[in-house]
């Protein structure tokens, strides 16, 4: 019986998902617009939320979405762009800096963003727009993506003296919905702010057997029911 219980715990242990790097390329505006609309003009929808920095001052995270139009390489896809703006975040006691952002995004659509006929996943608008800090790497683990900046984005000693990222973006088959993103300060402080990402859904179908089992509940139920013949471990999924 103990061997049976051990086998169940091994079989139903959470699966470790490997982190995968996404391909990041630099692009310029308005050329990047042509990927989503052949006249190279786009109509955008912006959402912003304030970031209250740990040493004082308020920054902004901007989420920008727009749709790929018929005839473009991104036809029927949705673009998601982000901008971290700390230009007017003036610290009361010191200057705070943010070095990465994480967001639940789901599946990323690959497109040729920089015109080299190769698939890309993340584009950074380093020309023709605002900002000075780019994306060093984008690492996806399951549905979550962590964007690491090329250098920390910091507030300033006076209004207009802080840093801003470039706009960076991705594409998805799914339309946008309101979510939250996590921003990490170099001090270790974190901020959870409103953002937008694709509205994907995870399956709730029990037959997929993807729910996680609670080992303690599994053991207790097994001890009570092992002689009844009614032991079903999937009723104990957390």
N, C-alpha and C positions, 0 to 999 in steps of 0.2 A: 504493500500500500504506500509506503514511504517513497518507493521508486516511482510509483504512479504520480504522486503529488509533485515530486521533483521534476518529472518529465513535463507535467502541465506548466509549471513555473518557467521552465526553459522555453517551451514552445510559444508561450504567450507573453514572453518578456518584450518590452518596447524595442522596436527596431531602431538602430542608430542610423540616421540618414547622413550621408557624406556631404560635406560642403563643396559646392562647385563654383569656380570663378566664372563670371560673365565677361564677355568681351566688351571693352570700353574704347570708344573712339571719339576723337575731337572733330567738331564740325563748325560751320559758320552759318549765321543767319544773314539773309533769308533763304539760302540754298537748302537748308534742312527742311523748310516748309514744303519744298517740291516733292518730298517723299510722301507727303500726306495730301497734297492737292496740286495738280499739275499747273494751275496758274500761279502757284507759289505764294498764295495768300491764305491765311487761316483765320477762323473766328474762334476765339478761346473763351474758356470759362475758368475763372480764378476763385480759389478758396484760400483764405489766410487765417492763421492763428498766431497769437502772441506767445513768445517764449520769455518767461521771467527768469533772467539769469541769476545764478546763485549769489553773485556779489553786487547785484543791482543792475538796473537797465533792462529794457525790453527789446527783444529781437522778433523777427517774423519768419515763419515758414510758409511759403506760398506753394500751393498745389495748382497746377494748370492742366486742363484737359481739353482735347479737341479730337475730332473724328477724321479718320482717313476717308477721302471721298472717291467716288467711282472714277476709274481711269488712272488712279495713282498707285504706286507700289503698295501703299498701306490701305488699299480699299477694304472697307468693312472692319478695319482695326481701329483701336482707340489709343491715342497718345497720352502719356502721363509725364508731365514735367514738374520738377521741384526746384525751389530756390531758397537757400538759407541766407537771410539778410540781417546782419548784425551791425550795419553801418551806423545806426542811431542808438545802439545799446550802450549807454554810458554807465560804467560801473561806479557804484557809490564808494566802495572800499578798495576795489582792485578790478582788473580786467579779466573777464571770464572768456573761455574759448571752448568751442565744440569741435570734436575730432571725428565723430561718425554719427550716422543716422541709420536706424533700422525700421523697416516697414513690412507688413504682411502683404505680399503682392501676388503670389500665385505664379502661374505659367507665363513666361516672357516670350513674346513673339520676336523672331529674328528677321531683321531687314538689313539691306545694304544702306547704311546711313551716310557713309563718307564717299561713296562712289567708286570703291575699289573692286566691286563685283564679288565681295565676300560678306557672309552674314555677320551682323553685329547684334548685340543685345542692349547696350547702353550708349547713348550719345551725350556729349558735353558741348554746349554752345560756347566755345572759347573765342569766337569772333562775331562781331556784329551785335553784341548784347552787353549786359552789365556783368560785373563780377570779376574776381581775380583768382579765385581758388577752384580747382577742378577736382575730379574724382580719381584717386589713385587706384582703387580697386572696388569691385562690387562682387560680394560673395553671397551665393544663395544656398540656404539650408532649408530643405523642405519648401514651404511657401514664403519664408522670410528672406529678405535681402538686406544685407548690411553694406552701406556705402561708406567707404573710408576716404576722407578728404586728403588732397595732396599736402596740405598743411593745415593746422588748426585755424578755424575761422573765429576771430576774436572781436569782442566789442572794442570801443574806443575810449579815449580820454575826454572826448568832446563829441557833440552831435556831428555826424558825417565822417568821423575819423575811424570807424570800425570797418570790418571786412564784410564782403559778400561772396557767396559762391557764384559760379556761373550757373545758368540754368542747365540741369541735366535731365535726361528723360529715357523712357522705355515705351514699348508698345505692347498691347494685349488684345486678345479677341473679345474680352469682356468689357462691358460699359463700367463707368466709374460709380463708386459708392463712398460714403463717408466712413473713414476708419481713423485710427490713431497711429502716429509714428513716435518712435523713441529717439531722442537726441541725447548724446553723451558728452558731458564736459570733460576736459582733461583732468579736472579735479576729482572726477568720479561721480559727480552729481548727474542725475538724469532728468529729463523732462518728457512728459507724454503730452503730445499736442495733436490737434485735429489735422487730418490730411485726407487725401483721396487716393484710392487704389482700385484695381479691378474688383468687380463684385462677384468673384467666384464663390462656389459653395462646395463644402465637403459632403460626401455621402453619409447619410445616417442609417443606411441599410445594414441591419445586423448580420446579414449573410456574408458581408464583406469581411467579417471577423477582424476588423481593424481597431476595435476598441481595446483599451488597456485594462488588464486585470489587476485588481488590488490583491497583492499577495496575502495580507493578513486576513481579509475577508474570505479568500479562497481557502486558507488553512482552517479557519473556524468553521466554515460551512462543511468542509470535508469531514471534520471530526464529528459533526452532528449528524450528517446524512450518509456516511460511508456504508451503513448497513441497510439503508432504505431502498437503494437502487434509484433514487431520484436526484442524484447529484449532477447538476448542469453548470459547469464553470462559467458559461457565457451569461448566466443570469447575474453574475457578480461583477460584470464589467463596470469600471469606474466611470 
